Amino acid sequence: MEINRNKLTNIDTCGALRHRSILKALMLLSAIIYLQGCKNPPDEIASQEQEKEHPNITKLKAQSSEFTPEIIKLNESVYVAVGYDGSNASMIIGEEGVVIIDALRALGAAEKVAQEFNKISGKPVKALIYTHGHLDHTGGSSAFIRNSEDVTIIAREGFKDELQEHSPVEAILKKRNGRQFGRDLPVKDIINRGVAPGITSKDRAGEGYIKPNTLFKDSMKVELAGIDIELHAADGETNDELFVWTPELKTLFTGDNYYKSFPNLYAIRGSQYRDVKSWGESIQQMSTLPVEYLVPGHTRPLSGKAKVHRNLKNYATAILSVYQQTIDAMNKGYTLQQTVDHVRLPDSLINQPNLQEFYGSVPWGVRSVFLHYVGWFDGNPTNLYPLSSPQEAKHIIALAGGKKKLFEKLSTSVKDGDYQWGLQLADHLLQTDYETSRVITIKVKLLRSLAAQQINAPARNYYLSYAYELEKNEGQDILNK
């Protein structure tokens, strides 16, 4: 049979053309169906991107496992109550009775822990030791002590001297304290406080406090309930801090000088200077002890000599590194912001689990050290007599081409994810009367956007708390005009 090759070629070509046409039609139909089902595809995609959880928030959520309520048995003599309140309470069982270290904040929470401790040992409480004066470690004392006259209650000299209730600016410290801990946030916005649960008991908070009846200055060796105990002054998070060492039990109680987070070298609620150098040196001193069990003031205890030593060592190194880098930068004539930009944790420490910035922040520590040594003036003569906020805003607005132009830049900062710059632009506009309500609305959005990226719980809580205050008061009560 003879084949007409020209005819065959024509048939193949026509088939290919029909095949391509069918494919094009199918693609067009798919596109039409997709578009009909998606009113605003780009907007929906953007919305989905915004809903993705930032890795920092995922890490902060994981930190909540540190506060699962539990009575942890470290050894035959030491038990630690974790997660019942904002801090830890511990019991050491001796031959003649028990010793309690720290007493939580809320009396109701302390009563629950005392009941659990009594199930383990019915021996009488012979002593209570306060590692420092903060209310979250002292407010539930009476739950553990039936008759305080028969109990030795020990603390350092200067106990509680630096607390906010003794400050002439107590009112604003109390306000900022609430923001830092997110005390007024709705439940849906609460994750945790970095080194404590996001919600803690309010049941008679502070009502169980009993004053110490025994004070010491530098160190003290004492036998309590048949247990040899060493107490050592250890300036750090507070200037009345101490640590407790029990040589026979190889157990160390650090108070708030150690917990599973980069330390809070400065509290954004406002605090007196926390002696950063002494803090690092206190941890160094602890790291020389043959510790097998470590009980922090917050977060879960650690066991194992090598693990404990490693954690104490990198903690001390991190604190002293931040301190020394800050001092070195200052001596080179760096300004405050230049110093903040310069100081960072060493590469060997930056990813250590116990140095993540859940509670403290390296930049905050740098600022605290800088201001402690030289005060508010950073050495740059430009900052001797800076413009007032309204004056600076006037010039910035003029540079931008007017209020409307600056407002457009502010709106763009939200779309671009340039949230910190947006906050600063918003504050300039809030020095004027231009579109105040709209500017406040944008500032609230910016604050929440920053909170959604923040691994540091106090910063996150502060952003969100301030945003709610702006909405509630429409900005009038808290904006600095």
C-alpha positions, 0 to 999 in steps of 0.5 A: 500500500502506498502512503501519501506522506504529504496528506499524513503530514497535514493530518498530524499538523491539524491534530496538533493544532486541535490538541493545542486549542483544547489545552488553551481552552482548558487553561482558560476555563480553569482560570475563570473558575479560580477567579470566580472562587476568589474575589480578591486573590492578592488580598487573601494571599496577603491575609494568609501571610499575616496569619502565619505565626512568627518563629519567635512567637512559636519559641515563646509558646514553647517556653510555657512548658517551663511552668506546668504545675508540678511538685518536682522531687529533686532528691530524697530531701528536696522538692520544688513547686513549679507553676502554681504561681509566678515563681517557685517555692521549695522544701528541704526535709531535715531530721528535725523538720523542714525548711521552706525557700521562698513563698510565692505571691498569692496566699491562695496559691501558697496554701495549695503548695503547702498542702502538697508539701504536707502530703510529702512530709508532715514535719514542722516548718523550722525555717523560711528563707527569702532569696530576695524581697520581690512580692512574688517570692514573699506574699504567701508566707503564712500558708507555710508557717503556722506560728511565726514566733517559732520559725526562723525567717531569714533575709539579707540586710536591706531586704525590700528597700528598693521596692516600688512602694518605697518610691516617690514615683510609685504610681507610674511604676505600678502602671508600667508593671501592669503593662510589662506583665500584661495583667489587663490583657484579654486571655486570647492575647496572653502567652506567658511572662517569659519566666512565669505563667501568663496568668497567675493567682490573684487570691489574696496576693501578698496577704500572707507576707511575714517579715524576716526575724533574722538578717545577715550582711555578707554570708551566714552558715547555719544549721536549720532542721538538722541541715547545714546551710550556707547563705551568701549575699549575691547582688544581681536582679535585686540588691538584697538577693542571696543564694542558698547552698546545701553542701551535703545535698549538693543543691543550690537555690539561686533566687532570681539571679538564674532562670531559663532566659537571658537575665532581666538586667533592666526591667522595663517597668522601671527599676533601680540599677541592677549591678550587672558586674556583680550579677555575673560575678555572683553566678561565677561564684555559684559555678565553682560549687560542686552543684548537682541540683540547681533550683532557680527562682523561676522555671524548672530545676536542673539536675546533673553536675555537668549540665548545671555547671555548663548552664551557670558558666554560660550564664555568667559569661553572657552577663559579663560579656555584655557588661565588658563590651558596654564598658569598652564601647563607652571608653571608645567614645561611642554614644548610647545608641552606637553602644547598643548597636555594637554589643551582642552575645558571642556566637558560642552563646547566642543560641544557648537554650538558657540565654534566649531573650524570653525575659531579659534583653541584651540592648536593655542591659546595655542601656542600663549599664551606660546610663548607670556610669555616665547618666543621661548625656551620651557624649554627643553635643547634639544631645545637650539641648535637643529640640522639644518633641513638637519642635522636632515633629515640625521639622520632620513634617516639613522635610516630608513635604507636609502632614499629608505626605508624612501620613502617607509615609506612615501608611506605607510603613505598615504595608512595608512591615517597617513597624518601628519606623512607623511608630516613630512617624506616628509619634511625630504626627501625634505632636500635631492635631492632624488626623489624630484618630486615624494616626492612633488607629495606625499606631495601635496596628503597629504596636500589635504587629511588633508584638506578633514578632516579639520573643521577649514577653515583657516587650510583647506584653507592653506593646499589647497593653499600650495598644489597648490603652490607646483604644480605650482612651482614644489616646488622650490619657497616655499620649505625651503631647 
